[in-house]
């Protein structure tokens, strides 16, 4: 099928997205590896995370297959990772040279603005017009450490403490979801899940909003993750010019923080000083505007599509040497 597909559509380069990184589909990884080895087709293997980063893959019954294809070390493959630590680990674990291309966002496009959409979304999820919209824009999985977001909302001492969560639990079970709901109840924080309203395109009958609409309405973004491959939600927050509270996870420290973003960063848990900073951001419009505009400008400089174009041009040029 891969040979027919290449011939039919005249494919010159393939870019497997994480399919040669993490063994969620071992037959696909093996098939791609054999296809690339046999055809020597120019390939940019884009890696988000690797099997050695996930506990559930460390003990397995097929180490030969995993070592062969996740990722494969073939001469026609240029390997791309999304952060500095992944680059070091790929070199150390597999002896494979690679290029770092961070996650990017379309900062060249003006962020949307619509008070009508916000009013409608808040009404649909049961928020009053003057209720704060504090958004946790992630799945409900343990490494997102949503407990810290709940604690932040609790410590803000709002008249109506609410945390909005945009995504479902995903493929890691419901135990953590149940834990989060119980923890929120004990903390006096209301959880509102909106994943049933969020779709990939606007005005869909059953899912009438997009994740961009949720960011548009947000007064504050919470991002207390223990670990992230890079941080899509971070880029989305600064693109939509929203203040963000972020735990200093390892990739943030090595790849994002040195760029000079002005965020409310904490180490492990939010102290009284952090809560005071959040309150200032929420109550001082001029301070908030300066912070979010600075972050948008830095995002455009370091994590825009222009960055991606330059990096990809360099990689593709290698195939023509």
Secondary structure, DSSP 8 states (H G I E B T S, - for coil): -HHHHHHHHT--EE--BSTTTSTTSHHHHHHHHHHHHHH--EEEEEES--GGG-HHHHS-S-HHHHHHHTT---TTEEEEESSHHHHHHHHHHH----EE----B-TTS-----HHHHHHHHHHTT--TTS--EEE-S-S-GGG-HHHHHHHHHHTT-SS-EEEE-S---SS-SHHHHHHHHHHHHHT-EEEE-TTTB-SSTT-SS--B-HHHHHHH-SEEEE--S--SS-HHHHHHHHTT--EEEE--HHIIIIIGGGT---EEESSS--HHHHHHHHHHHH-HHHHHHHHHHHHHHHHHHSBHHHHHHHHHHHHHHHT-
